[in-house]
Each structure stands twice: as structure tokens, then as C-alpha cells.
Amino acid sequence: MGLSFWLRGNVGTMIISWFLFAISGSLTMPYLSQYLHMLGASDIEIGIVRSIGSLAVLLTILPAGF
């Protein structure tokens, strides 16, 4: 069971896409709150934006599990 076994078909596509998603999220998410604050958002508005983002990820992960 080499690497080529895991990277075939749908599973391989999911592994690669989640890897790229994790890298891009790790680079941008730490600065989202600061960016929103610089645009004039209050702490509560920043919390709402972050919560909606988490909800959006949740709503896309659940159907992908089926």
C-alpha cells in the first residue's frame, strides 16, 4: 500500500484538496480578525463573521461525508 494507492480516485482528490485548503486557511485565517478590525468592524461583528464562516464549512463537510 504505497502512496499511489491512497491518491487514486475520489479519496485522492479529497486528500489533495483538503491539504491545499488547510495550507491556505492556516496562512490567511490568523489575519482575518485584524483585517476586519482595520475595516472598522466591532468585536461582535468579527465574532459573527467567524461564526458564519465556521457554519459554512460545517454545511459543506456534512454532505461530503455521505
N, C-alpha and C positions, 0 to 999 in steps of 0.2 A: 504494500500500500504506500506508494510514493506520492509525491506532490501532485503529479498529473492525475491521480485517482480523485483527489479532492477538488481539483479545479475543472472538472468536466461538468457540462450541463448546467442546470439551474443552481445547483449548490455552489459551483464555482463562481457563477455570476453573482450570487448573493454574497459570497465571501469577499470577492474583489470590491463590489460596490460598498459593502459595509466598512471595509478597510479604508477606502477613499473618503467615505462620509465621516469616519472617525477622525481622520487626519485633518480634514477641512474644519470640522467642528471644534477640534482642540486648538486650532490656530485662531479662530475667529470668536468663539463664544466668550473667552475671558474678557474681551474688549467691548462686548455688546452693551453692557450696562453703562460703561464710561461713555461710549458713543451716544447712547440715548440721553444721558445726563447732559452732554455737551449740546445736544439739540434742544434742551430745555424741558425734558421730561422729569416729572417728580419721582420720588422713590416708589410711590404706589403705582404710578403708570409703568415704571420699569418692571415692577413685580408682575403686573398684569401681562405685559408683553412676554416676559419669560414664561409665565404660566400658559399662555396661549401657544407658545412655541412647543412646550412640553406636551400639551394636549394634541397638537398637530402630529407630533412624532408618534404618540401613542395610537392615534387613529389610523396611522399608516402601518404600524407594526402589527396590530391585531389582525387585519385582513391578510397580511403577508404570511402570518403563521398558519393560515388554513391552506 
